[in-house]
Amino acid sequence: MLNIHYEHNMELLDKCKRLHDYAYFVGEVNGNIGKGYSLEKAVEPAMDKCEDNDVLTDIIGKHRSEVFHMLLFDKKLYEQGLREEGREEGKLTERAEVIIELLEDIGEPSDTLKDIIMEQTDMQTLREWFKVARRAHSIEHFEEQIGFVSRR
């Protein structure tokens, strides 16, 4: 995965003008949002700045309204995705915390083990670890069952 935000990975952006211009435009919109503008208010000055600097003029000049509406539509889809991602992340965090609580009932899990549990992003793995934690009679037994080798 490559970071194509403007001023990051400029070597790549310099190789492709369209990608460079897109990153510049998105950077301008995000910069305006960072100044406190709503998305609706951030897009127009970004498009103006792009036109002033010969960035995406072929697209913005001919399709200004479509660009504006596309960004608003994309924002709604993006926010919906963030909400769904947040719910899933919350479920993962909750499950990981329950596993740690179960382990604390039988001993003191190391910070490393806690970190590994909290950083797990696969719900099926967390479900399996939960079952193991319920049956574990010691932290070492849990670690052995999930294949974790501690460096004590």
C-alpha positions in Angstrom: 0.0 0.0 0.0 1.4 3.4 -0.9 0.6 6.8 0.6 -0.5 9.1 -2.2 -1.4 12.1 0.0 0.1 15.2 -1.4 3.7 15.8 -0.2 4.1 12.1 0.6 5.7 9.8 -1.9 6.5 12.7 -4.3 8.7 10.5 -6.4 5.7 8.4 -7.4 3.4 11.5 -7.8 6.0 13.2 -10.0 5.8 10.2 -12.4 2.1 10.5 -13.0 0.7 14.0 -13.5 -2.9 12.9 -13.1 -2.2 11.2 -9.8 -0.2 14.2 -8.7 -3.0 16.5 -9.5 -5.6 14.4 -7.8 -3.4 14.2 -4.7 -3.0 18.0 -4.8 -6.8 18.6 -5.1 -7.6 16.2 -2.3 -4.9 17.8 -0.2 -6.5 21.2 -0.8 -9.9 20.0 0.1 -8.6 18.3 3.3 -6.6 21.5 4.1 -9.8 23.5 3.9 -11.6 21.0 6.1 -8.7 21.3 8.6 -9.4 25.0 8.7 -12.9 24.3 9.9 -14.8 24.4 6.6 -17.5 21.8 6.0 -16.9 19.6 2.9 -19.5 21.6 1.0 -17.6 24.8 1.7 -14.1 23.2 1.3 -14.5 22.0 -2.3 -15.2 25.3 -4.2 -12.0 27.1 -3.0 -10.0 23.9 -3.7 -11.3 23.8 -7.2 -10.5 27.5 -7.6 -6.9 27.0 -6.4 -6.5 24.0 -8.7 -7.6 26.1 -11.7 -5.3 28.9 -10.7 -2.4 26.4 -10.6 -3.2 24.5 -13.8 -4.2 21.4 -11.8 -7.1 19.2 -13.2 -8.3 22.1 -15.3 -9.5 19.8 -18.0 -11.8 18.1 -15.5 -12.8 20.9 -13.2 -13.3 23.4 -16.1 -15.7 21.1 -17.9 -17.3 19.1 -15.0 -17.1 21.4 -12.0 -20.6 20.5 -10.8 -20.1 16.8 -11.3 -16.8 16.9 -9.3 -18.6 18.8 -6.5 -21.5 16.3 -6.3 -19.2 13.3 -6.7 -17.3 14.4 -3.6 -20.4 14.8 -1.6 -21.7 11.4 -2.6 -18.3 9.8 -1.9 -18.3 11.4 1.5 -21.6 9.8 2.4 -20.3 6.4 1.3 -17.1 7.0 3.2 -18.9 8.0 6.4 -21.1 5.0 6.1 -18.0 2.8 5.8 -16.4 4.4 8.8 -19.5 3.8 10.9 -19.5 0.1 9.9 -15.8 -0.1 10.5 -16.2 1.5 13.9 -18.8 -1.0 14.9 -16.7 -3.9 13.8 -13.7 -2.4 15.6 -15.8 -2.0 18.7 -16.8 -5.7 18.6 -13.2 -6.8 18.2 -12.1 -4.6 21.1 -14.9 -5.8 23.4 -14.1 -9.5 22.6 -10.4 -8.9 23.3 -11.1 -7.2 26.6 -13.3 -10.1 27.7 -10.4 -12.5 26.9 -8.0 -10.5 29.0 -10.5 -10.3 31.9 -10.9 -14.1 31.7 -7.1 -14.5 31.8 -6.8 -12.1 34.7 -9.0 -14.4 36.7 -6.3 -17.1 36.5 -3.2 -15.0 36.6 -1.4 -11.9 35.4 -1.1 -11.9 31.6 2.1 -10.1 30.3 1.8 -6.7 28.6 3.0 -8.4 25.4 0.2 -11.0 25.6 -2.3 -8.3 26.3 -1.0 -6.3 23.3 -1.2 -9.4 21.0 -4.8 -10.0 22.1 -5.9 -6.3 21.7 -4.2 -6.0 18.2 -5.9 -9.1 16.8 -8.2 -8.1 13.9 -9.7 -11.5 13.1 -13.0 -12.1 14.9 -12.8 -15.9 14.3 -9.4 -16.0 16.0 -10.7 -14.0 18.9 -13.7 -16.4 19.2 -11.3 -19.3 19.4 -9.1 -17.5 21.9 -12.2 -16.8 24.0 -13.0 -20.5 24.2 -9.4 -21.3 25.1 -9.4 -18.6 27.8 -12.6 -20.0 29.3 -11.0 -23.5 29.7 -7.4 -22.4 30.5 -6.2 -23.2 34.0 -3.1 -20.9 33.7 -1.7 -18.1 31.6 0.9 -20.5 30.4 -1.7 -23.0 29.4 -3.5 -20.3 27.4 -0.3 -19.2 25.7 0.5 -22.8 24.8 -2.9 -23.4 23.3 -2.8 -20.3 21.1 0.8 -20.9 20.1 2.3 -17.9 21.8 5.8 -18.4 23.1 6.6 -15.8 25.9 10.1 -14.7 26.6 10.0 -14.8 30.4 
